[in-house]
Structures are given as C-alpha cells and as structure tokens.
Amino acid sequence: MKHLFQGQLVTLVAADAEADAPLMARWSHDTEFRRQLDSQPARLWIAGELKGELEQELAAEAHNVTFFIRTLAEDRPIGFVGLDGIAWTHGEAFVGIGLGDPDYRGKGYGTDAMRVILGYAFVELNLHRVSLTVYEYNPRAIRAYEKAGFVVEGHARQYLHRDGRRWDLIYMGILREEWERVKSGK
C-alpha cells in the first residue's frame, strides 16, 4: 500500500502550532510569498498571533485539514497545504498551498504536494471536487495546478489591484474523475 502522505519529493506532516508559527512568521518577510497567498495587503506575521490562529484552525478539524510540507531528502519544512471549508454533504473543498522557502519554488515541490493532498482528498476523504483560486500574475502556480489536473473554470476580472495594475482572480477546479485520469496518465 502506498504511503498516503508521501509523494516523490515531499511528505505531508501534521501541523504543530508551537513549532510552525515561528517558521511561518519568518516566511512572511518574503514579499513574493505573501502576495501569492491572498489579496490582503502584505503584512508581517507575528509568531504568537499565528500560533493562536493555527490552534483555532486545527481545532476546526471537521471542516479544515492542514499539513506542513517537508522535503523527503532533507526533512526540511518548506511550506504548507490544506483543505478548507470541507462541505461533506456535497463532497467539496477548497485547497490552499504556500511554499515559504524560496529555494524550493519552481522545482516541482509544490506540484508534488498538490498531488499528495489531492490523493488524500479523493481517496481518504472521498471528496468529489476540489477548487482553488490563483492570481493572474502567478503563471508558475497556474502551470503547477494544471499539471496536477486542475482546469480553469472562470475569472473574476480585474479583481485585485497590485503595483498600479488590475489583475484577474482565476477560479480552478478538479473533479475526482479528472484526478483519476491524471493519476493513471491518461
């Protein structure tokens, strides 16, 4: 039986609010990382504040699942991935991912982590659909999501104002049968 939380490059581990909050606070100093995560103005995270937020998120386990991404080769924490807003009745969830360590971006680690979380979502949680949003100015993430099987479902045109320009918010999704085709190589 295949290891449920392990890919070719990464393994997913349980989030630990005490240990992970200081690491995430350090990652918040990276402007690229912060601007890829959300539409709010970038701000620095405080470890104590993050610890409380992580504890709340972990306590809401019935509708959220959060993992930290660690490299297989060095067992180094490089980011996080999770399912949020799990709607059990409909078999749907929203996925979010962030690679906080810039040395591991653009090298397949995020794609591998996405493949692992999708396997968890569709096999272990028996979900039918997983969705996400990504900003138009993040083509690297869009390519990674497409490699994992996501398809563009729509755009919120000129959703975000950054650096004097308006950018679209792109909606992407993947259904279980699409994931199965990608997984089998068809």
C-alpha positions as CSV (number, residue, x, y, z in Angstrom):
1,M,0.0,0.0,0.0
2,K,1.3,3.5,-1.0
3,H,2.1,5.9,1.8
4,L,-0.9,8.3,2.0
5,F,1.0,11.4,2.9
6,Q,4.2,10.9,0.8
7,G,4.9,12.0,-2.8
8,Q,8.1,11.7,-4.8
9,L,9.7,14.9,-3.3
10,V,7.7,15.7,-0.2
11,T,5.8,14.3,2.7
12,L,2.9,16.0,4.5
13,V,3.1,16.1,8.3
14,A,0.6,17.3,10.9
15,A,0.8,21.0,11.6
16,D,2.2,21.9,15.0
17,A,1.1,25.4,16.1
18,E,4.0,25.8,18.6
19,A,6.8,24.8,16.2
20,D,5.3,26.1,12.9
21,A,4.2,29.6,13.9
22,P,7.8,31.0,14.2
23,L,8.7,29.5,10.8
24,M,5.6,31.0,9.1
25,A,6.4,34.3,10.7
26,R,9.9,34.2,9.1
27,W,8.3,33.3,5.8
28,S,6.0,36.4,6.0
29,H,9.1,38.6,5.4
30,D,9.2,37.3,1.8
31,T,7.0,39.6,-0.3
32,E,6.5,37.1,-3.1
33,F,5.2,34.5,-0.7
34,R,2.8,37.0,1.0
35,R,1.5,38.3,-2.3
36,Q,0.8,34.8,-3.7
37,L,-1.3,33.8,-0.7
38,D,-4.1,36.3,-0.5
39,S,-5.5,39.6,-1.7
40,Q,-5.0,41.5,1.6
41,P,-2.2,44.0,1.8
42,A,1.0,42.2,2.8
43,R,1.9,42.4,6.4
44,L,4.4,40.7,8.7
45,W,3.0,37.9,10.8
46,I,3.7,37.7,14.5
47,A,4.6,34.2,15.7
48,G,2.3,34.4,18.8
49,E,-0.6,35.6,16.8
50,L,-0.1,32.9,14.2
51,K,0.1,30.3,16.9
52,G,-3.3,31.2,18.1
53,E,-4.7,31.2,14.5
54,L,-3.2,27.8,13.8
55,E,-4.6,26.4,17.1
56,Q,-8.1,27.6,16.1
57,E,-7.7,26.1,12.6
58,L,-6.6,22.8,14.0
59,A,-9.5,22.8,16.4
60,A,-11.9,23.2,13.5
61,E,-10.7,19.9,12.1
62,A,-14.2,18.8,10.9
63,H,-14.1,21.3,8.1
64,N,-10.3,22.0,7.7
65,V,-7.2,19.9,7.3
66,T,-3.8,21.5,7.4
67,F,-0.4,19.9,6.8
68,F,3.1,21.1,6.6
69,I,5.2,20.2,3.6
70,R,8.6,18.7,4.3
71,T,11.2,17.6,1.8
72,L,11.9,13.9,1.6
73,A,15.6,14.3,1.0
74,E,16.4,16.7,3.9
75,D,13.3,16.5,6.0
76,R,13.2,20.3,5.8
77,P,9.9,22.3,6.3
78,I,9.2,24.3,3.1
79,G,5.5,25.2,3.2
80,F,2.0,24.2,4.0
81,V,-1.0,22.8,2.2
82,G,-4.5,22.2,3.4
83,L,-8.2,21.7,2.6
84,D,-10.5,24.4,3.9
85,G,-14.3,24.7,4.1
86,I,-14.9,21.0,3.5
87,A,-18.6,20.6,2.6
88,W,-19.2,17.0,3.5
89,T,-22.7,16.9,2.1
90,H,-21.5,18.0,-1.3
91,G,-18.1,16.4,-1.2
92,E,-16.3,19.6,-2.0
93,A,-13.4,21.5,-0.5
94,F,-11.1,24.4,-1.2
95,V,-7.3,23.8,-1.3
96,G,-4.6,26.2,-0.4
97,I,-0.9,25.9,-0.7
98,G,2.1,28.1,0.1
99,L,5.8,27.4,-0.3
100,G,7.5,29.6,2.2
101,D,11.1,28.6,1.4
102,P,12.0,30.3,-1.9
103,D,14.8,27.8,-2.6
104,Y,12.1,25.2,-3.3
105,R,9.8,27.2,-5.6
106,G,9.7,26.2,-9.3
107,K,11.3,22.9,-8.8
108,G,8.3,20.5,-8.6
109,Y,7.8,20.5,-4.8
110,G,4.5,22.4,-4.9
111,T,3.2,20.2,-7.7
112,D,4.1,17.1,-5.8
113,A,2.5,18.4,-2.6
114,M,-0.7,19.2,-4.5
115,R,-0.7,15.7,-6.0
116,V,-0.4,14.2,-2.4
117,I,-3.2,16.4,-1.0
118,L,-5.5,15.6,-3.9
119,G,-4.9,11.9,-3.3
120,Y,-5.8,12.5,0.3
121,A,-8.9,14.5,-0.6
122,F,-10.3,12.0,-3.2
123,V,-9.2,8.7,-1.7
124,E,-9.2,9.2,2.1
125,L,-11.9,11.9,2.4
126,N,-14.0,10.6,-0.5
127,L,-14.5,14.1,-1.9
128,H,-15.9,14.7,-5.4
129,R,-14.4,18.1,-6.2
130,V,-11.6,20.4,-5.0
131,S,-11.3,24.0,-6.0
132,L,-8.8,26.9,-5.7
133,T,-8.2,30.5,-6.7
134,V,-5.0,31.9,-8.1
135,Y,-4.0,35.4,-9.2
136,E,-3.3,36.0,-12.9
137,Y,0.2,37.3,-12.1
138,N,1.3,33.8,-10.8
139,P,1.8,31.8,-14.0
140,R,4.1,29.3,-12.2
141,A,1.3,28.3,-9.9
142,I,-1.2,28.1,-12.7
143,R,1.1,25.7,-14.6
144,A,1.6,23.6,-11.5
145,Y,-2.1,23.4,-10.8
146,E,-2.7,22.4,-14.5
147,K,-0.1,19.6,-14.2
148,A,-2.0,18.3,-11.2
149,G,-5.2,18.2,-13.3
150,F,-7.0,21.5,-12.4
151,V,-8.9,23.3,-15.1
152,V,-9.7,27.0,-15.3
153,E,-13.4,27.4,-14.5
154,G,-13.7,31.2,-14.6
155,H,-12.2,34.6,-13.9
156,A,-13.2,37.5,-11.6
157,R,-12.0,40.2,-14.0
158,Q,-9.8,42.9,-12.5
159,Y,-10.3,41.6,-9.0
160,L,-7.1,42.7,-7.5
161,H,-5.1,45.9,-7.6
162,R,-1.4,45.4,-7.2
163,D,1.6,47.6,-8.2
164,G,-0.6,50.0,-10.2
165,R,-2.3,47.4,-12.2
166,R,-5.5,45.3,-12.0
167,W,-5.3,41.5,-12.1
168,D,-7.8,38.7,-12.6
169,L,-8.6,36.2,-9.9
170,I,-8.7,32.8,-11.6
171,Y,-11.0,30.0,-10.4
172,M,-9.8,26.5,-11.0
173,G,-11.2,23.1,-10.0
174,I,-10.7,19.4,-10.4
175,L,-13.2,16.6,-10.2
176,R,-12.4,13.1,-8.9
177,E,-12.7,11.5,-12.3
178,E,-10.3,14.1,-13.8
179,W,-7.8,13.4,-11.0
180,E,-8.1,9.7,-11.6
181,R,-7.3,10.3,-15.3
182,V,-4.2,12.4,-14.5
183,K,-3.1,9.9,-11.9
184,S,-3.3,7.0,-14.3
185,G,-1.5,9.0,-17.0
186,K,-4.5,9.2,-19.5
